[in-house]
Amino acid sequence: MEILEKLNIQTNNIDIYEQAFTHTSYVNENNTISYERLEFLGDAILELIVSEYLYLNTDYDEGVMTKIRAHYVCENALYEYSINFKLNEYLKLGNGEAESGGKFRKAIVADIFEAFIGALFLDQGINKAKEFIYLSVIPYIKENKLDFFGDYKSKLQELVQTDKRSLEYDIISEEGPAHNKTFKAIVKIDDVIYGTGEAHSKKAAEQEAAKNALDKSVQGNFNDQDQ
């Protein structure tokens, strides 16, 4: 596996890395195990290492550190890190998911970043997992790169208020098991749908819907948007 060579990892447990990239849609078609448990573990390790970094390298209070950490472990951020290391190229997807673009689906690509960290931890230990996080995540914190996971809802609100129009978000569906739900949100301006978004939390789905609406807008003018 090329990613292991790139990180100079020698393993006798290649199966755990294969599992880290195995989506549930593949599991449904094959007798194997998905990445969900590894994702759970990797999420905790990622938060721990980022928290430690902020504690040791800043003098921010708890509230500020919490907000900063949230920015750098959100779904948009995890997707960015995962794409940078081309982790999505190793994804094992069911036929339907693969055909519908699952290799670039944000939720899935974000999930495997955490699953890979979980696999690294179990196979190589905390220091190797930390080394990878310092290589993939910490540079963004050092450079204060917040632009690719900004507060799209606030930006959209500012534009809509300028025209004195109404703005409303709705969660229209939720799918998946209780520990790994996917929510779909829509944003309506004057009762017209202008954006949709999917994520693993309601707030993140609303942010995605707002981003979708902003991406479609032309210099903040929503008058000519399609429903």
Phi and psi in degrees as GROMACS dihedral restraints (atoms count N, CA, C in turn):
[ dihedral_restraints ]
;  ai    aj    ak    al  type     phi  dphi    fc
    3     4     5     6     1   -59.7    20    10
    4     5     6     7     1   -37.3    20    10
    6     7     8     9     1   -62.1    20    10
    7     8     9    10     1   -34.0    20    10
    9    10    11    12     1   -70.1    20    10
   10    11    12    13     1   -38.1    20    10
   12    13    14    15     1   -65.0    20    10
   13    14    15    16     1   -40.6    20    10
   15    16    17    18     1   -61.5    20    10
   16    17    18    19     1   -36.0    20    10
   18    19    20    21     1   -92.6    20    10
   19    20    21    22     1     5.8    20    10
   21    22    23    24     1    57.6    20    10
   22    23    24    25     1    47.7    20    10
   24    25    26    27     1  -107.5    20    10
   25    26    27    28     1   124.6    20    10
   27    28    29    30     1  -107.4    20    10
   28    29    30    31     1   123.5    20    10
   30    31    32    33     1  -131.3    20    10
   31    32    33    34     1   149.7    20    10
   33    34    35    36     1  -107.1    20    10
   34    35    36    37     1    11.2    20    10
   36    37    38    39     1  -132.6    20    10
   37    38    39    40     1    60.1    20    10
   39    40    41    42     1   -63.0    20    10
   40    41    42    43     1   -24.6    20    10
   42    43    44    45     1   -60.7    20    10
   43    44    45    46     1   -35.0    20    10
   45    46    47    48     1   -69.5    20    10
   46    47    48    49     1   -29.6    20    10
   48    49    50    51     1   -75.9    20    10
   49    50    51    52     1   -35.4    20    10
   51    52    53    54     1   -61.3    20    10
   52    53    54    55     1   -41.0    20    10
   54    55    56    57     1   -63.2    20    10
   55    56    57    58     1   -36.8    20    10
   57    58    59    60     1   -61.4    20    10
   58    59    60    61     1   -19.8    20    10
   60    61    62    63     1  -112.4    20    10
   61    62    63    64     1    13.4    20    10
   63    64    65    66     1   -98.9    20    10
   64    65    66    67     1   111.1    20    10
   66    67    68    69     1   -80.2    20    10
   67    68    69    70     1   156.2    20    10
   69    70    71    72     1   -60.1    20    10
   70    71    72    73     1   -29.8    20    10
   72    73    74    75     1   -64.5    20    10
   73    74    75    76     1   -31.4    20    10
   75    76    77    78     1   -74.2    20    10
   76    77    78    79     1   -38.4    20    10
   78    79    80    81     1   -60.5    20    10
   79    80    81    82     1   -38.4    20    10
   81    82    83    84     1   -63.5    20    10
   82    83    84    85     1   -22.6    20    10
   84    85    86    87     1  -106.6    20    10
   85    86    87    88     1    -6.4    20    10
   87    88    89    90     1  -142.4    20    10
   88    89    90    91     1   155.1    20    10
   90    91    92    93     1   -85.9    20    10
   91    92    93    94     1    84.8    20    10
   93    94    95    96     1  -152.7    20    10
   94    95    96    97     1  -167.6    20    10
   96    97    98    99     1  -123.9    20    10
   97    98    99   100     1   139.5    20    10
   99   100   101   102     1   -83.5    20    10
  100   101   102   103     1   175.5    20    10
  102   103   104   105     1   -83.1    20    10
  103   104   105   106     1    -0.1    20    10
  105   106   107   108     1   -60.2    20    10
  106   107   108   109     1   -41.5    20    10
  108   109   110   111     1   -69.1    20    10
  109   110   111   112     1   -37.9    20    10
  111   112   113   114     1   -66.8    20    10
  112   113   114   115     1   -35.3    20    10
  114   115   116   117     1   -62.5    20    10
  115   116   117   118     1   -43.0    20    10
  117   118   119   120     1   -57.3    20    10
  118   119   120   121     1   -45.9    20    10
  120   121   122   123     1   -67.7    20    10
  121   122   123   124     1   -45.6    20    10
  123   124   125   126     1   -62.8    20    10
  124   125   126   127     1   -34.4    20    10
  126   127   128   129     1   -60.0    20    10
  127   128   129   130     1   -45.3    20    10
  129   130   131   132     1   -65.7    20    10
  130   131   132   133     1   -41.1    20    10
  132   133   134   135     1   -66.5    20    10
  133   134   135   136     1   -42.2    20    10
  135   136   137   138     1   -60.7    20    10
  136   137   138   139     1   -46.7    20    10
  138   139   140   141     1   -62.0    20    10
  139   140   141   142     1   -39.9    20    10
  141   142   143   144     1   -61.7    20    10
  142   143   144   145     1   -48.5    20    10
  144   145   146   147     1   -68.6    20    10
  145   146   147   148     1   -40.7    20    10
  147   148   149   150     1   -66.5    20    10
  148   149   150   151     1   -40.3    20    10
  150   151   152   153     1   -61.9    20    10
  151   152   153   154     1   -44.2    20    10
  153   154   155   156     1   -61.3    20    10
  154   155   156   157     1   -43.6    20    10
  156   157   158   159     1   -60.7    20    10
  157   158   159   160     1   -46.5    20    10
  159   160   161   162     1   -64.2    20    10
  160   161   162   163     1   -39.2    20    10
  162   163   164   165     1   -64.9    20    10
  163   164   165   166     1   -42.0    20    10
  165   166   167   168     1   -81.9    20    10
  166   167   168   169     1   -22.2    20    10
  168   169   170   171     1  -116.8    20    10
  169   170   171   172     1     2.1    20    10
  171   172   173   174     1  -136.7    20    10
  172   173   174   175     1   167.4    20    10
  174   175   176   177     1  -115.7    20    10
  175   176   177   178     1    25.0    20    10
  177   178   179   180     1   -67.7    20    10
  178   179   180   181     1   153.7    20    10
  180   181   182   183     1   -79.1    20    10
  181   182   183   184     1   175.2    20    10
  183   184   185   186     1   -57.0    20    10
  184   185   186   187     1   -44.7    20    10
  186   187   188   189     1   -61.5    20    10
  187   188   189   190     1   -42.9    20    10
  189   190   191   192     1   -67.3    20    10
  190   191   192   193     1   -44.2    20    10
  192   193   194   195     1   -61.5    20    10
  193   194   195   196     1   -37.9    20    10
  195   196   197   198     1   -63.0    20    10
  196   197   198   199     1   -42.9    20    10
  198   199   200   201     1   -66.3    20    10
  199   200   201   202     1   -42.9    20    10
  201   202   203   204     1   -63.3    20    10
  202   203   204   205     1   -46.0    20    10
  204   205   206   207     1   -59.2    20    10
  205   206   207   208     1   -42.5    20    10
  207   208   209   210     1   -59.2    20    10
  208   209   210   211     1   -37.2    20    10
  210   211   212   213     1   -62.7    20    10
  211   212   213   214     1   -39.5    20    10
  213   214   215   216     1   -94.6    20    10
  214   215   216   217     1    -0.3    20    10
  216   217   218   219     1  -123.1    20    10
  217   218   219   220     1    15.2    20    10
  219   220   221   222     1   -77.2    20    10
  220   221   222   223     1   169.4    20    10
  222   223   224   225     1   -60.8    20    10
  223   224   225   226     1   -41.6    20    10
  225   226   227   228     1   -59.8    20    10
  226   227   228   229     1   -42.1    20    10
  228   229   230   231     1   -66.6    20    10
  229   230   231   232     1   -46.1    20    10
  231   232   233   234     1   -61.1    20    10
  232   233   234   235     1   -38.3    20    10
  234   235   236   237     1   -60.5    20    10
  235   236   237   238     1   -44.8    20    10
  237   238   239   240     1   -60.8    20    10
  238   239   240   241     1   -48.0    20    10
  240   241   242   243     1   -60.9    20    10
  241   242   243   244     1   -43.6    20    10
  243   244   245   246     1   -63.7    20    10
  244   245   246   247     1   -44.1    20    10
  246   247   248   249     1   -65.0    20    10
  247   248   249   250     1   -38.8    20    10
  249   250   251   252     1   -58.4    20    10
  250   251   252   253     1   -36.2    20    10
  252   253   254   255     1   -96.4    20    10
  253   254   255   256     1     7.0    20    10
  255   256   257   258     1    56.7    20    10
  256   257   258   259     1    34.7    20    10
  258   259   260   261     1   -65.5    20    10
  259   260   261   262     1   -28.5    20    10
  261   262   263   264     1   -63.8    20    10
  262   263   264   265     1   -20.2    20    10
  264   265   266   267     1   -68.8    20    10
  265   266   267   268     1   -18.2    20    10
  267   268   269   270     1   -96.2    20    10
  268   269   270   271     1    -0.2    20    10
  270   271   272   273     1   -60.8    20    10
  271   272   273   274     1   137.4    20    10
  273   274   275   276     1  -107.1    20    10
  274   275   276   277     1   113.9    20    10
  276   277   278   279     1  -122.1    20    10
  277   278   279   280     1   152.3    20    10
  279   280   281   282     1   -66.2    20    10
  280   281   282   283     1   162.6    20    10
  282   283   284   285     1   -57.6    20    10
  283   284   285   286     1   -45.5    20    10
  285   286   287   288     1   -64.7    20    10
  286   287   288   289     1   -43.8    20    10
  288   289   290   291     1   -65.3    20    10
  289   290   291   292     1   -39.6    20    10
  291   292   293   294     1   -64.5    20    10
  292   293   294   295     1   -42.5    20    10
  294   295   296   297     1   -68.9    20    10
  295   296   297   298     1   -26.0    20    10
  297   298   299   300     1   -92.9    20    10
  298   299   300   301     1    12.1    20    10
  300   301   302   303     1    89.0    20    10
  301   302   303   304     1    24.9    20    10
  303   304   305   306     1   -59.9    20    10
  304   305   306   307     1   -25.9    20    10
  306   307   308   309     1   -65.0    20    10
  307   308   309   310     1   -19.2    20    10
  309   310   311   312     1  -120.2    20    10
  310   311   312   313     1    12.6    20    10
  312   313   314   315     1   -71.7    20    10
  313   314   315   316     1   125.9    20    10
  315   316   317   318     1   -55.9    20    10
  316   317   318   319     1   -48.1    20    10
  318   319   320   321     1   -60.2    20    10
  319   320   321   322     1   -42.5    20    10
  321   322   323   324     1   -68.6    20    10
  322   323   324   325     1   -46.6    20    10
  324   325   326   327     1   -64.7    20    10
  325   326   327   328     1   -35.6    20    10
  327   328   329   330     1   -67.7    20    10
  328   329   330   331     1   -41.3    20    10
  330   331   332   333     1   -59.9    20    10
  331   332   333   334     1   -41.9    20    10
  333   334   335   336     1   -72.5    20    10
  334   335   336   337     1   -19.5    20    10
  336   337   338   339     1   -64.1    20    10
  337   338   339   340     1   -46.9    20    10
  339   340   341   342     1   -68.3    20    10
  340   341   342   343     1   -37.9    20    10
  342   343   344   345     1   -63.2    20    10
  343   344   345   346     1   -38.6    20    10
  345   346   347   348     1   -64.7    20    10
  346   347   348   349     1   -40.2    20    10
  348   349   350   351     1   -61.4    20    10
  349   350   351   352     1   -41.9    20    10
  351   352   353   354     1   -60.7    20    10
  352   353   354   355     1   -42.2    20    10
  354   355   356   357     1   -65.1    20    10
  355   356   357   358     1   -42.5    20    10
  357   358   359   360     1   -58.5    20    10
  358   359   360   361     1   -44.9    20    10
  360   361   362   363     1   -61.2    20    10
  361   362   363   364     1   -48.0    20    10
  363   364   365   366     1   -66.9    20    10
  364   365   366   367     1   -35.5    20    10
  366   367   368   369     1   -85.8    20    10
  367   368   369   370     1   -40.0    20    10
  369   370   371   372     1  -116.9    20    10
  370   371   372   373     1   -14.9    20    10
  372   373   374   375     1    99.4    20    10
  373   374   375   376     1   172.6    20    10
  375   376   377   378     1   -64.8    20    10
  376   377   378   379     1   -34.6    20    10
  378   379   380   381     1   -65.6    20    10
  379   380   381   382     1   -38.9    20    10
  381   382   383   384     1   -70.7    20    10
  382   383   384   385     1   -38.5    20    10
  384   385   386   387     1   -62.4    20    10
  385   386   387   388     1   -42.4    20    10
  387   388   389   390     1   -63.7    20    10
  388   389   390   391     1   -41.7    20    10
  390   391   392   393     1   -58.4    20    10
  391   392   393   394     1   -42.4    20    10
  393   394   395   396     1   -66.9    20    10
  394   395   396   397     1   -40.7    20    10
  396   397   398   399     1   -65.4    20    10
  397   398   399   400     1   -38.7    20    10
  399   400   401   402     1   -67.8    20    10
  400   401   402   403     1   -25.8    20    10
  402   403   404   405     1   -82.4    20    10
  403   404   405   406     1   -35.2    20    10
  405   406   407   408     1  -100.9    20    10
  406   407   408   409     1   -33.4    20    10
  408   409   410   411     1  -108.9    20    10
  409   410   411   412     1   -49.2    20    10
  411   412   413   414     1   -57.7    20    10
  412   413   414   415     1   -35.9    20    10
  414   415   416   417     1   -57.1    20    10
  415   416   417   418     1   -33.7    20    10
  417   418   419   420     1   -67.2    20    10
  418   419   420   421     1   -38.1    20    10
  420   421   422   423     1   -68.2    20    10
  421   422   423   424     1   -43.4    20    10
  423   424   425   426     1   -60.6    20    10
  424   425   426   427     1   -37.9    20    10
  426   427   428   429     1   -91.0    20    10
  427   428   429   430     1     2.7    20    10
  429   430   431   432     1    56.3    20    10
  430   431   432   433     1    44.7    20    10
  432   433   434   435     1   -86.5    20    10
  433   434   435   436     1    96.6    20    10
  435   436   437   438     1  -109.0    20    10
  436   437   438   439     1    -4.2    20    10
  438   439   440   441     1   -66.5    20    10
  439   440   441   442     1   -29.7    20    10
  441   442   443   444     1   -89.7    20    10
  442   443   444   445     1     4.2    20    10
  444   445   446   447     1  -140.9    20    10
  445   446   447   448     1    57.9    20    10
  447   448   449   450     1   -80.0    20    10
  448   449   450   451     1   178.1    20    10
  450   451   452   453     1   -89.0    20    10
  451   452   453   454     1    85.7    20    10
  453   454   455   456     1   -69.0    20    10
  454   455   456   457     1   -30.7    20    10
  456   457   458   459     1   -63.0    20    10
  457   458   459   460     1   -41.3    20    10
  459   460   461   462     1   -65.7    20    10
  460   461   462   463     1   -41.2    20    10
  462   463   464   465     1   -63.7    20    10
  463   464   465   466     1   -42.5    20    10
  465   466   467   468     1   -66.5    20    10
  466   467   468   469     1   -40.9    20    10
  468   469   470   471     1   -58.2    20    10
  469   470   471   472     1   -42.4    20    10
  471   472   473   474     1   -61.5    20    10
  472   473   474   475     1   -42.6    20    10
  474   475   476   477     1   -66.3    20    10
  475   476   477   478     1   -43.0    20    10
  477   478   479   480     1   -68.5    20    10
  478   479   480   481     1   -38.5    20    10
  480   481   482   483     1   -64.0    20    10
  481   482   483   484     1   -30.7    20    10
  483   484   485   486     1   -59.7    20    10
  484   485   486   487     1   -37.3    20    10
  486   487   488   489     1   -95.2    20    10
  487   488   489   490     1     4.0    20    10
  489   490   491   492     1    54.4    20    10
  490   491   492   493     1    46.9    20    10
  492   493   494   495     1  -108.9    20    10
  493   494   495   496     1   158.9    20    10
  495   496   497   498     1   -82.6    20    10
  496   497   498   499     1   149.6    20    10
  498   499   500   501     1  -135.7    20    10
  499   500   501   502     1   130.9    20    10
  501   502   503   504     1  -146.4    20    10
  502   503   504   505     1   139.0    20    10
  504   505   506   507     1  -112.5    20    10
  505   506   507   508     1   141.9    20    10
  507   508   509   510     1  -134.9    20    10
  508   509   510   511     1   138.4    20    10
  510   511   512   513     1   -89.9    20    10
  511   512   513   514     1   114.6    20    10
  513   514   515   516     1   -99.0    20    10
  514   515   516   517     1   -14.8    20    10
  516   517   518   519     1  -162.4    20    10
  517   518   519   520     1   156.9    20    10
  519   520   521   522     1  -143.9    20    10
  520   521   522   523     1   134.3    20    10
  522   523   524   525     1  -133.7    20    10
  523   524   525   526     1   158.9    20    10
  525   526   527   528     1    99.4    20    10
  526   527   528   529     1   171.7    20    10
  528   529   530   531     1   -68.6    20    10
  529   530   531   532     1   163.0    20    10
  531   532   533   534     1   -57.1    20    10
  532   533   534   535     1   -35.0    20    10
  534   535   536   537     1   -85.1    20    10
  535   536   537   538     1    -5.4    20    10
  537   538   539   540     1  -149.4    20    10
  538   539   540   541     1    52.0    20    10
  540   541   542   543     1   -74.6    20    10
  541   542   543   544     1   151.9    20    10
  543   544   545   546     1  -117.3    20    10
  544   545   546   547     1   124.4    20    10
  546   547   548   549     1  -105.6    20    10
  547   548   549   550     1   143.2    20    10
  549   550   551   552     1  -116.6    20    10
  550   551   552   553     1   127.0    20    10
  552   553   554   555     1  -119.5    20    10
  553   554   555   556     1   153.7    20    10
  555   556   557   558     1  -125.6    20    10
  556   557   558   559     1   153.0    20    10
  558   559   560   561     1  -119.8    20    10
  559   560   561   562     1   131.9    20    10
  561   562   563   564     1  -117.7    20    10
  562   563   564   565     1   136.5    20    10
  564   565   566   567     1  -116.8    20    10
  565   566   567   568     1   119.2    20    10
  567   568   569   570     1    51.2    20    10
  568   569   570   571     1    44.9    20    10
  570   571   572   573     1    67.0    20    10
  571   572   573   574     1    14.1    20    10
  573   574   575   576     1  -111.6    20    10
  574   575   576   577     1   131.4    20    10
  576   577   578   579     1   -73.5    20    10
  577   578   579   580     1   124.6    20    10
  579   580   581   582     1  -117.6    20    10
  580   581   582   583     1   -11.0    20    10
  582   583   584   585     1  -162.2    20    10
  583   584   585   586     1   152.5    20    10
  585   586   587   588     1  -131.0    20    10
  586   587   588   589     1   156.2    20    10
  588   589   590   591     1  -157.1    20    10
  589   590   591   592     1   148.8    20    10
  591   592   593   594     1  -125.9    20    10
  592   593   594   595     1   142.3    20    10
  594   595   596   597     1  -166.2    20    10
  595   596   597   598     1   177.8    20    10
  597   598   599   600     1   -88.5    20    10
  598   599   600   601     1     0.6    20    10
  600   601   602   603     1  -138.7    20    10
  601   602   603   604     1   158.2    20    10
  603   604   605   606     1   -64.4    20    10
  604   605   606   607     1   -41.9    20    10
  606   607   608   609     1   -63.2    20    10
  607   608   609   610     1   -43.1    20    10
  609   610   611   612     1   -66.6    20    10
  610   611   612   613     1   -36.5    20    10
  612   613   614   615     1   -65.2    20    10
  613   614   615   616     1   -38.8    20    10
  615   616   617   618     1   -65.9    20    10
  616   617   618   619     1   -39.2    20    10
  618   619   620   621     1   -61.3    20    10
  619   620   621   622     1   -41.4    20    10
  621   622   623   624     1   -65.6    20    10
  622   623   624   625     1   -38.0    20    10
  624   625   626   627     1   -64.3    20    10
  625   626   627   628     1   -42.2    20    10
  627   628   629   630     1   -64.1    20    10
  628   629   630   631     1   -42.5    20    10
  630   631   632   633     1   -61.7    20    10
  631   632   633   634     1   -41.4    20    10
  633   634   635   636     1   -61.4    20    10
  634   635   636   637     1   -41.0    20    10
  636   637   638   639     1   -66.2    20    10
  637   638   639   640     1   -41.6    20    10
  639   640   641   642     1   -65.8    20    10
  640   641   642   643     1   -39.2    20    10
  642   643   644   645     1   -62.6    20    10
  643   644   645   646     1   -33.4    20    10
  645   646   647   648     1   -82.2    20    10
  646   647   648   649     1   -20.4    20    10
  648   649   650   651     1   -72.5    20    10
  649   650   651   652     1   157.5    20    10
  651   652   653   654     1  -117.0    20    10
  652   653   654   655     1   100.6    20    10
  654   655   656   657     1    52.6    20    10
  655   656   657   658     1    40.0    20    10
  657   658   659   660     1    78.5    20    10
  658   659   660   661     1     7.3    20    10
  660   661   662   663     1   -95.6    20    10
  661   662   663   664     1   111.6    20    10
  663   664   665   666     1   -99.7    20    10
  664   665   666   667     1     4.4    20    10
  666   667   668   669     1   -65.3    20    10
  667   668   669   670     1   -28.6    20    10
  669   670   671   672     1  -106.9    20    10
  670   671   672   673     1    12.1    20    10
  672   673   674   675     1   -72.6    20    10
  673   674   675   676     1   148.7    20    10
  675   676   677   678     1   -79.9    20    10
  676   677   678   679     1   152.6    20    10
